[in-house]
Amino acid sequence: VDAKRKAELYALAAGVSLGRLALISEDTSGGAHYPAPVMEMAVSRSGGVPIAQGEVTQSARIKLIFEIAE
């Protein structure tokens, strides 16, 4: 919802109207991402993955691309 409001603000500033949502994708450019086989090998060698008590935070970056309405 906030992303659409921001897109509408940019469209207004550019003097155009916001069109339909054309694309949604996840931005995977940040952070360390290891291929699944590497992670599986590491787990099998260690005999398991230790999990510490506490709080876990996870985030994702999503890219929305809107068309410009005619």
N, C-alpha and C positions, 0 to 999 in steps of 0.2 A: 504494500500500500504506500509506504513512504517512497519507494523507488518511482512509482507512477506519478506521485505528486512532484517529485524532483524533475522528472522528464517533462511534465506539463509546464513547470516553471522555465526550463530551458527553451522549450518550444515557444512559450510566450515571449521570452526575451529575444528570440530569433525572428519573431513576427510570423510564425507558422502555427498550424494546428497539429496537435498530436494525433497520430493515426493509431492503427491496431498494433498490438504486440506481435512482432514478427519472429523473435527468437529469444529463447531462454537457454543459457548455458552456465555451467559451473566454471569458475576461474580457478585453474589448477596451477597457476604460475608461481604461487608462493608456498614456502614450506618444503620440507623433505618428504618426497613420495618415493617409496621403494616398491619395486615390482613384487607382485604376490609370491613368485617362487623364492626370491631372496628372503622374504619374511618367513615363509614356510620352512626353509632350511634352518634359519636362525632358531626358530621355535623347536624344531625337532632335535637340534644339537643341545639345546639348553635343558630339555626335559620339561619345558613349560614356560609360561610367561608369568613372572611374579607381578602381583597387583598390589600396590601400596594403598593403604587406607587414605582417604582424603577426598578432595573435590577434583573432579575432572571437567575441564572446559573444552568444548569443541566448537569450531566455527566454520562457516563456509562463505565463500564469495560467489554470488550469483550475478551474472550479467544479463540484463534485459535490453533488447533492441526494439525500438518502436519505429514504425513507419511515420512519415510526415503525410498528413491528410491533404487531399487536394481541395 
